[in-house]
Amino acid sequence: MFWLMEGMCFLPTFLVIWSSCSFIVSYIISLFEHHVPPVFPYISDTGTHTPESGIFSIMIVISAFLGVATMYTRYKFVEKLNEATHTVNPRLNHITFYVGLIGCMGMCVVASFQVHKILLYILRILH
């Protein structure tokens, strides 16, 4: 089973690099479109307008899928390691895997539904 893990060290590294690039790319696009101030903008402001919000959404969803792959790889690694050493409770391994999946699902929700669009939709319904 450890042969499977040999090439998987790129996943956490790529996850961090990709997630960082998603914020940087949306910031750069929103700077060029003059949607945010150049110094210390809010992260939520960099993904609210049309061109950068789509790119931000796509990149965060990809980050969520990379997070799921990283969680699964870690889950299987701890499971295989636990067969020989019995140091980690298997329930704890399951719980941490499911908490990671819920976090990645939350990232997909955040990427897909921007706050200002939801608030406008609710206001239109109430009005």
N, C-alpha and C positions, 0 to 999 in steps of 0.2 A: 504493500500500500504506500510505502514511503517513496516509491518511484514516481507516483502520481504527484507528490508534493514538490518534487525536484524543480520544476519550472514555474511553480506558483508564487514565488517570492516577488514577482513583478506586480501582482494584483494590489497589495496595499500601497505600494509606491505609486503605481499608476492612478489609483483612487485619489490619493492626496494631490498629485500633480493635476489631474483632470478637474477635481473640485476647485482647486485654487484658480485654474485657468478659466473656469466658468464665471467666477466673480470678476476676474481681471478683464476678460473679454467684454462682459456686459458693461463694466465701468468704462472701458475705452470707447465702446460704441456710444454710450450715453454722453460721454464727454464730447465726442465729435458732433453729436446731434444737439449739443447744448441743452441737455435735459437735466444735468446735475451741475453743482458748483465743482470747480476743479480740486478744491481742498476739502477733505473729510466729508464726503457725501454719505448719506445713509445707504446701507447695502440694499434696503428695500426700494429706495428711489432709483437705483441703477437698473432695475428690471421692470419698471412700471409702464413705460411707453412702448409703442408698437415694434420697432425693429429689434430692440434689445431684449424685450420680454420673451419673444419666441426662441431666440438663441439661448437665453438663460434657462428656459423651460426644458429645451432639448438636452442641454448639457447637464442639468441637475438630474433629469431622469436617467441619463447614462451613468451618472455618478451613483444613483440609487441601485442600478443593476450591478455596477461594479462592487458596491457595498454588499449586495446579496451574495455575489460570487466569493468575496472575501470572507464573509460570515460562514458560508458553507465550507470553504476550504479549511478555515480554522476549526469548525465543528468536527469535520472528519479527521483532522490532524489530532485533536485532543482525544477523540474517540479511539483512534489507533494507538496513541501513546498510552491511553488508560488501560488498554488490554494487557500491557506488560507491567505497568507500575501500580495501577489502582490507586492513584493519588487524588484524582478528581471524581467527585460524585457525578454519575451520569445524568442525574436530574439537573444538576447545575449546568452541565454542558447543554442540555436541551433548553433550559430556561434562557440562558444567554443567547442561544441561537435564535429563539423566537423573539426575544426582546430586540435583537439586531434586525430581524425581519420587519418587525413593527416600525422601527426607526426608519428603515429604508422605504417602507410604504408611506410613512409620513413625509419623507422627502419628495416622493412622487406627488403627493397631494399638494404640498407647498409649491412645487414647480408648476403644477397644472392649473391651479386656481389662485391667481393673484388677488390680493386683498381688495384693491380699489375696484376691480371688476365685480367682485362679489357684493361689495357694499352698494355699488351703483345698481346692481340687479335687485337687491333687497329694497332699496329706496324706490325703484320703479314699481315694484310689486305693491308696496305699501301706499304709494301715491295714487 
